[in-house]
Structures are given as structure tokens and as C-alpha cells.
Amino acid sequence: MECLVQNKHQKEMNEKCSVGVTHFQLVQMKDFRFSYKFKMACKEDVLKLCPNIKKKVDVVICLSTTVRNDTLQDIKDQRVSLKCRKQLRVEELEMSEDIRLEPELYDSCKQDIGKHCQNVPYGNAQMIECLKDNKKQLTQRCHQKIFKLQENEMMDPELDYTLMRVCKQMIKRFCPESDSKNMLQCLKQNKNSELMDPKCKQMITKRQITQSSDYRLNPVLRKACKADIPKFCESILIKAKDDSELEGQVISCLKLKYADQRLSPDCEDQIRVILQESALDYRLDPQLQLHCSDEISSLCAEEAAAQEQTGQVEECLKANLLKIKNEQCKKEVLNMLKESKADIFVDPVLHTACALDLKHQCAAILPGKGRQMSCLMEALEDKRVRLQPECKKRLQDRIEMWSYAARVAPAEGFADLAMQVVMSPSKNYILSMMALCVCMLFLVGILCGRITKRVTRELKDR
């Protein structure tokens, strides 16, 4: 039966047999004792951890929750036995294939299925994928269930039936030794390989867009930034509702703190990755999409239609900054410019143009914290250094953009002000004037102190 379940969607499978197998699965859901292998493997665990539960789906949820909690708390001696955990994985994967095998999810989304996915087959997770695609139009109850489902899938990508089916061969090629939790991370790292299957690449991008909508759907980021999120983004968390997306607000908040160099090292590493990914594909930045949809349609329609992940839409918005009327959109583009100051890798167009110069002029400079950008700016000012024409042009364009950004959005703090000074083409002049002012104040202080604090000889002799 397990073999038939695994192969029921193969082209060679008899249609009547496939229907019969699905019917058998639905009958099994009524009582876990109908599944012989599951019952034999997990009987003792069910009696100990999930007493008085008979419905198979409830038993699976109960045991899965126990396993997940033990894993998150790093408990060595897990309460669910190893043989039961192995069989539990089989049952979880089966349930992820057909929404009808998850009665609670199915009942919550019946109305939405009739409205948005009427002609979509139930099997091969097609119905679940359809509901994910229409998530913003779902009723609140169904939306909450789908959000929870996606949260579980992101924690354990092996439960994402569609991803595992579409990327099956690519997982064998690129991630044969990755465990289930790191599967999506591995696929993301290899997404731009020439050997990557286009359908799998498209699916990976789709899952990245989902992750970018809410930090809770990115378990790696959530763990790395567990201290930074409540520290810097508390106002957003207060307004947040359970099981509804934050539209990338927390991630945008952390991006700004990255530009100000205020994040912890682990969180900074994760935000750097997110910044580099979203700089190449605007669809991975929900706030930019939300506020700049009209500007993208009117000013950057050609770049958006190409859907090439090369950062051309972002570059188009930067180039048309003066034409943007929407204040929220302008703010998002200014934030992009601010982020690119902190890390040249966040500006893919500039990085590509200056790759050779970075290698020659700034090879010993560590990336991040604006160091490589400062190195290039110094090279631009140095008349003895000859930069590549394209790099020189791009740098001059960025100076104009940053100059405009400084006028429109003044420094919000000392760190931001320091960064603006460091990145300024007149840095040496500004620092010289600041040093001169400090010297003058010091000199005035000494002279005034000698005049106002004169002490008589009698007091000195005492």
C-alpha cells in the first residue's frame, strides 16, 4: 500500500487503481488503527503521548507537535521513538499530497476552493498550491490555516510536496547530503547554476517570495535575529496579528538597522543574504512592491516584464528617483540607496561594473560596513588611479543619487551622519574642517581657562 501511495500519480498507474488508493487513504484517516504499519510503529507512543485520540490526522498532529517541540528545545532523548518518527514522516508526506487528507484544512477552505480553485485536481498538492497562489483573496479562517501550513513547510521543506516533486532531480544533483531542514537553503544557493532546471528555479523563487512576506516564514532568519527583532522592531510586532503576513515590515526594519551597522553578527549575515537576493529581484521586497507598483508599471514596465533577476528594476527606480511622486515609494528607493552604501554587493549593477576595480584596488578590504565602497570612492578621487569607464560612470551616478538622498532624507542618527561623511566625495575637506573646529575650541578653552581661573600666589604657596 505504501508503494501504491507513492506511485499513484505515475503515468503508468491505472486511473481506477489511483482513485481506489486515494479512497483507502481517506478511510484510514478515520482511525489510526486502520494503518497497519503506522499502528505497529507508534502504538506505544500514542498511548503514552496522545491518549484517547483515535482519528489518524489528530494522532499525526499530536505526535508531530511533540517531535517539533523536542527538536526546537534540543532535547537529546526525544519522547517519540525512532521507529515511530520514521513512520510518522511517511504519514506527514502522504497528507501533504491531498488537502482532503487534512480534514481541518479542507473544512476551513471549502468555500475558497469553490470560489478560486473549482476546476483544480485535489491530488499532487495542486489544490493546496492553488490556495497558496490565491492567499490574499482567501477567507480569514482559510488564510490562517494556509499561513500555518506554510510556516510548517518552511521549517521542514520536505513537507512541501510541490517543491519536492518539481525539484526532485535538482535535489539529487545539488543537495544529496542536505537534511530536510536545510533543503530550501541548499536549493537557493544553487538557484543560479547553469545546470538548474528552469521549473525548479521558478519554484524556488516562488518560495523565496513567500518567505520575504513575513520573517516567521524564514526560520533561519528568525533564529539568527531572535534578539534583534524585539529590540529594533517592537512597534511592528505590537500591531501584528497571528497567522497573517506582515508584508515584509520586520525584514525592512532589520535592513535599515543593517545599513546603520547595529545588528548582531548572526543577524547581519542573514540580512546581508536577503539584501543581495532582493537587490536582484524586486519581487523579493514586499514593501517595494506594495508602495512602488504604479511606478514600476509606468517607469520600469520593460524591465519588470523581462523578469530577469539582474537588479534592472531596482536600477530603473534609482535612475528615475526624481520622477517618483509617491512619498512612500520614494522612501523605499532612498532606503535602497542607503543600504547599498553599507555593502556594494547590495548594488548588483554597481558591483558588476566595478568588479575588476574591486579586485585590483580593494582586494585586501573586507566586504560590508561600507568598507569596499569607501575604497572605491577614494580610488575615484585619486588622480593616479584609473578606474574602468563603466565603474567610474556608475560611481559618479551614485554620488549624485546619494547627494539628492541626503537633501531629501537627512541623517536620522550619528551612525547615518558618519556614513554620509565617509561616503562623501568631499570627505577629506569635511574631516579637515571638523578637526580645525575641534582645535579652535580646544585653544579657546585653554585661553579662557587661564583667564577665568587665575589663582593668587598665596593660594599656590599653600
C-alpha positions in Angstrom: 0.0 0.0 0.0 2.8 2.4 0.8 4.3 1.7 -2.6 1.0 2.3 -4.3 0.5 5.6 -2.5 4.0 6.8 -3.5 3.3 5.9 -7.2 -0.4 6.8 -7.6 0.4 9.8 -9.8 2.7 8.0 -12.2 1.6 7.9 -15.8 1.6 4.1 -15.8 -0.8 4.0 -12.8 -4.3 2.7 -13.7 -6.8 5.5 -13.1 -9.3 3.2 -11.2 -6.4 2.0 -9.0 -5.3 5.6 -8.3 -8.9 6.5 -7.2 -9.0 3.3 -5.1 -5.7 4.2 -3.3 -7.0 7.7 -2.5 -10.2 6.3 -1.1 -8.2 3.9 1.0 -6.2 6.8 2.4 -9.4 8.8 3.2 -10.8 5.7 5.1 -7.5 5.4 7.0 -7.9 9.0 8.3 -10.9 7.9 10.4 -8.9 5.8 12.8 -5.1 5.4 13.0 -5.5 1.7 13.7 -6.6 1.2 10.1 -3.0 1.9 9.1 -1.2 -1.3 10.0 2.5 -0.1 9.7 1.7 3.2 11.5 -0.2 1.4 14.3 2.6 -1.1 14.8 5.3 1.6 14.8 3.5 4.2 17.0 1.1 2.3 19.2 3.1 2.7 22.4 3.8 6.4 21.6 0.1 7.1 21.0 -0.9 5.5 24.3 1.8 7.5 26.2 1.6 10.9 24.5 -1.8 11.1 22.8 -4.2 9.1 24.9 -7.9 8.9 23.9 -7.2 10.1 20.4 -8.4 7.8 17.6 -8.6 9.9 14.4 -5.4 9.4 12.5 -5.0 13.1 11.5 -5.2 14.1 15.2 -2.7 11.5 16.2 -0.3 12.6 13.5 -0.7 16.2 14.6 -0.2 15.3 18.2 3.0 13.3 17.6 4.4 15.8 15.0 3.9 18.6 17.5 5.8 16.6 20.2 8.7 15.9 17.8 8.9 19.5 16.7 8.9 20.8 20.3 11.6 18.4 21.3 13.7 19.3 18.3 13.4 23.1 18.9 14.3 22.6 22.6 17.3 20.4 21.6 16.2 17.5 23.7 18.5 14.6 23.1 16.2 11.8 24.3 13.1 12.6 22.2 9.8 11.4 23.6 8.7 9.9 20.3 10.6 6.7 19.5 12.8 6.5 16.4 10.7 3.8 14.6 7.6 5.9 15.1 9.3 9.1 13.9 10.3 7.3 10.7 6.7 6.1 10.0 5.3 9.5 11.1 7.4 11.1 8.3 5.7 8.8 5.8 2.3 9.8 7.0 3.1 13.5 7.0 4.3 13.3 3.4 1.2 11.5 2.4 -1.1 14.1 4.0 0.8 16.9 2.2 -0.2 15.5 -1.2 -4.0 15.9 -0.9 -5.9 18.5 1.0 -8.7 16.0 1.8 -6.2 14.1 3.9 -6.1 17.1 6.3 -9.8 17.4 7.2 -9.4 20.6 9.3 -7.7 22.5 6.5 -10.1 21.1 4.0 -13.2 22.1 6.0 -11.7 25.6 6.6 -11.1 26.2 2.9 -14.2 24.5 1.3 -15.8 27.9 0.4 -12.5 29.2 -1.1 -12.0 26.0 -3.1 -15.3 26.5 -4.8 -14.6 30.2 -5.5 -10.9 30.2 -6.5 -9.9 26.6 -7.4 -13.1 25.0 -8.7 -11.5 23.1 -11.6 -8.2 22.2 -9.9 -7.5 18.5 -9.1 -7.0 17.6 -5.4 -4.0 15.3 -5.9 -0.3 16.1 -6.4 -0.9 19.0 -3.9 -2.4 21.1 -6.8 -5.3 22.2 -4.7 -3.0 23.3 -1.9 -0.8 25.2 -4.3 -3.8 26.9 -5.8 -4.9 28.1 -2.4 -1.4 29.4 -1.8 -1.5 31.3 -5.1 -4.8 33.0 -4.1 -3.8 33.6 -0.4 -4.6 37.3 -0.4 -8.2 36.6 -1.6 -8.9 33.8 0.9 -11.4 34.0 3.8 -9.7 34.7 7.2 -10.2 31.2 8.5 -8.7 29.5 5.4 -5.9 32.1 5.2 -4.9 31.4 8.8 -4.7 27.6 8.0 -2.7 28.2 4.9 -0.3 30.5 6.7 0.2 27.9 9.4 0.8 25.2 6.7 3.4 27.4 5.0 5.1 28.0 8.4 5.4 24.3 8.9 6.7 23.7 5.4 9.4 26.4 5.7 10.6 24.7 9.0 10.7 21.4 7.2 10.8 21.8 3.4 10.4 18.1 2.9 6.7 18.5 3.8 6.4 20.9 0.8 5.1 18.3 -1.7 5.1 20.6 -4.7 8.7 21.8 -4.1 9.9 18.3 -3.6 8.2 17.0 -6.7 9.2 19.8 -9.1 12.8 19.9 -7.7 13.3 16.1 -7.2 16.1 15.7 -9.7 17.8 19.0 -8.7 17.8 17.9 -5.0 19.6 14.7 -6.1 22.1 16.7 -8.1 22.9 19.7 -5.8 21.7 18.6 -2.3 22.1 14.9 -1.9 23.6 15.2 1.6 21.4 18.1 2.9 18.9 17.2 5.7 15.3 18.2 5.3 15.5 21.4 7.2 18.3 22.8 5.0 16.8 21.6 1.7 15.4 25.0 0.6 18.6 26.8 1.7 20.7 24.5 -0.4 18.4 25.0 -3.4 18.5 28.8 -3.0 22.4 28.7 -3.0 22.4 26.7 -6.3 19.5 28.5 -8.0 21.6 30.5 -10.5 23.6 27.5 -11.6 23.6 26.8 -15.3 22.6 23.2 -14.6 19.5 24.3 -12.6 16.2 23.1 -14.1 14.1 26.2 -15.1 10.9 24.9 -13.5 12.7 24.2 -10.2 14.3 27.6 -10.4 10.9 29.2 -10.8 9.5 27.2 -7.8 12.5 28.3 -5.6 11.8 31.9 -6.5 8.2 31.4 -5.6 9.1 30.1 -2.2 11.5 33.0 -1.7 8.7 35.4 -2.4 6.6 33.6 0.2 9.5 33.8 2.8 10.0 37.5 2.2 6.4 38.3 3.1 7.0 37.5 6.8 10.0 36.8 9.0 8.1 34.0 10.6 8.2 32.1 7.3 12.0 32.2 7.4 13.1 30.0 10.3 16.9 30.6 9.7 16.4 34.4 9.9 14.0 34.1 12.8 16.6 32.2 14.8 19.6 34.4 13.8 17.6 37.6 14.7 15.7 36.5 17.8 17.3 39.2 19.9 17.4 41.9 17.2 13.7 41.7 16.1 12.1 42.6 19.5 14.9 45.2 20.1 14.5 47.2 16.9 11.1 46.3 15.5 8.8 46.1 18.6 6.4 48.7 17.2 5.7 46.4 14.2 5.3 43.3 16.4 2.7 45.0 18.6 0.4 45.7 15.6 1.0 42.2 14.2 -1.9 39.7 14.0 -1.4 36.0 14.4 -1.3 33.9 11.2 -1.4 37.0 8.9 1.6 38.3 6.9 3.4 41.4 7.9 4.2 42.2 4.3 7.9 42.3 4.9 7.8 45.1 7.5 10.1 43.4 10.0 12.6 42.5 7.4 12.6 46.1 6.1 13.1 47.3 9.7 16.1 45.0 10.0 17.5 46.1 6.6 17.7 49.7 7.9 19.5 48.6 11.0 21.9 46.7 8.8 22.7 50.0 7.0 23.3 51.6 10.4 25.5 48.7 11.4 23.6 48.0 14.6 22.7 44.3 14.1 24.2 41.3 15.9 26.8 39.3 13.7 24.4 36.3 13.0 21.5 38.6 12.1 23.7 40.8 10.0 24.8 37.7 8.0 21.2 36.7 7.2 20.1 40.2 6.4 23.1 40.6 4.0 21.9 37.5 2.1 18.3 38.8 2.0 19.5 42.2 0.7 21.6 40.6 -2.0 18.7 38.4 -3.1 16.1 41.3 -3.1 18.6 43.6 -4.9 18.5 41.2 -7.9 14.7 40.6 -7.9 12.3 43.3 -6.7 9.6 40.7 -6.1 11.5 39.6 -3.0 10.9 43.0 -1.5 7.2 43.2 -0.4 7.4 46.8 0.8 8.9 48.0 -2.5 6.3 46.1 -4.5 3.5 47.4 -2.3 4.5 51.1 -2.5 6.0 51.3 -5.9 3.7 49.1 -8.0 2.4 52.1 -10.0 5.9 53.5 -10.6 7.2 50.1 -11.7 4.3 49.8 -14.2 4.8 53.3 -15.6 8.6 53.9 -15.4 10.1 50.4 -15.4 7.5 48.3 -17.3 10.0 46.9 -19.8 12.5 45.8 -17.0 9.6 44.2 -14.9 8.2 42.4 -17.9 11.6 40.7 -18.6 11.6 39.3 -15.0 15.4 38.9 -15.3 16.9 38.6 -11.8 19.7 41.1 -12.5 18.5 44.1 -10.5 17.4 46.1 -13.5 14.0 47.1 -12.0 15.8 48.5 -8.9 18.3 50.3 -11.1 15.4 51.8 -13.1 13.8 53.1 -9.9 17.0 54.7 -8.7 17.6 56.3 -12.1 14.0 57.8 -12.0 14.1 58.9 -8.4 13.4 62.5 -9.3 10.3 61.4 -11.2 8.7 59.5 -8.3 5.8 61.4 -6.8 4.6 58.8 -4.3 6.4 59.6 -1.0 6.3 56.1 0.3 7.8 54.7 -2.9 10.5 57.5 -2.8 11.3 56.5 0.8 11.7 52.8 -0.3 14.1 53.8 -3.1 16.1 56.1 -0.7 16.3 53.1 1.7 17.8 51.0 -1.2 20.4 53.7 -1.8 21.2 53.8 2.0 21.6 50.0 2.1 23.9 50.0 -0.9 26.3 52.4 0.9 26.8 49.8 3.6 27.5 46.9 1.2 28.4 47.1 -2.6 27.1 43.6 -3.0 23.6 45.0 -2.4 24.0 47.1 -5.5 24.4 44.4 -8.2 24.7 46.9 -11.2 27.5 48.9 -9.5 29.2 45.7 -8.3 29.2 44.2 -11.8 30.6 47.4 -13.3 33.3 47.7 -10.6 34.2 44.0 -10.1 37.6 44.4 -11.8 38.4 47.6 -10.0 37.5 46.0 -6.6 39.8 43.1 -7.4 42.7 45.4 -8.3 42.2 48.4 -5.9 40.4 46.9 -2.9 41.5 43.2 -2.8 42.6 43.4 0.8 39.4 45.2 2.0 36.8 43.1 3.8 33.2 43.4 2.4 30.4 45.0 4.5 30.2 48.1 6.7 30.8 50.3 3.7 34.5 49.5 3.6 34.7 48.5 -0.1 32.5 51.4 -1.2 34.8 53.8 0.7 37.8 52.2 -1.0 36.3 52.8 -4.5 35.4 56.4 -3.6 39.0 57.1 -2.5 40.2 55.5 -5.8 37.8 57.8 -7.7 39.3 60.8 -6.0 42.9 59.7 -6.6 44.1 61.0 -9.9 46.8 58.4 -10.1 44.2 55.6 -10.2 42.4 54.8 -13.5 39.1 53.1 -12.9 37.2 51.3 -15.6 35.0 53.8 -17.6 31.7 52.0 -16.7 32.7 51.8 -13.0 33.6 55.5 -12.9 30.3 56.5 -14.6 28.3 54.3 -12.2 30.1 55.7 -9.1 29.5 59.3 -10.3 25.8 58.5 -10.8 25.7 57.1 -7.2 27.3 60.2 -5.8 24.6 62.3 -7.4 21.9 60.0 -6.0 23.4 60.0 -2.5 23.7 63.8 -2.6 20.0 64.0 -3.5 19.1 61.4 -0.9 21.0 63.4 1.8 19.0 66.6 0.9 15.6 64.8 0.8 16.2 62.4 3.7 18.6 64.0 6.2 20.6 61.8 8.6 18.5 60.1 11.2 21.3 59.5 13.7 25.0 59.8 14.4 25.8 56.5 12.6 23.9 57.7 9.5 25.7 61.1 9.6 29.1 59.4 9.9 28.3 57.1 6.9 27.3 60.2 4.8 30.6 61.9 5.7 32.6 58.8 4.9 30.9 58.3 1.6 31.1 61.9 0.6 33.4 62.8 -2.3 34.5 65.8 -0.1 35.3 63.6 2.8 38.9 64.9 3.3 37.7 68.6 3.3 34.8 67.9 5.8 37.1 66.0 8.2 39.8 68.7 7.9 37.2 71.4 8.8 35.9 69.3 11.7 39.4 68.8 13.0 40.1 72.6 12.7 36.9 73.4 14.6 37.9 71.0 17.4 41.4 72.5 17.6 39.9 76.0 17.8 37.6 75.0 20.6 40.4 73.4 22.4 42.6 76.5 22.1 39.8 78.8 23.2 39.1 76.6 26.2 42.8 76.8 27.3 43.0 80.6 26.9 39.6 81.2 28.6 40.5 78.8 31.4 43.8 80.6 32.1 41.9 84.0 32.3 39.0 82.9 34.4 40.8 80.5 36.8 43.8 82.8 37.9 45.0 81.8 41.3 46.8 84.1 43.8 50.4 83.3 44.8 49.2 82.9 48.4 46.9 80.0 47.4 49.6 78.5 45.2 52.1 78.5 48.1 49.5 76.9 50.4 
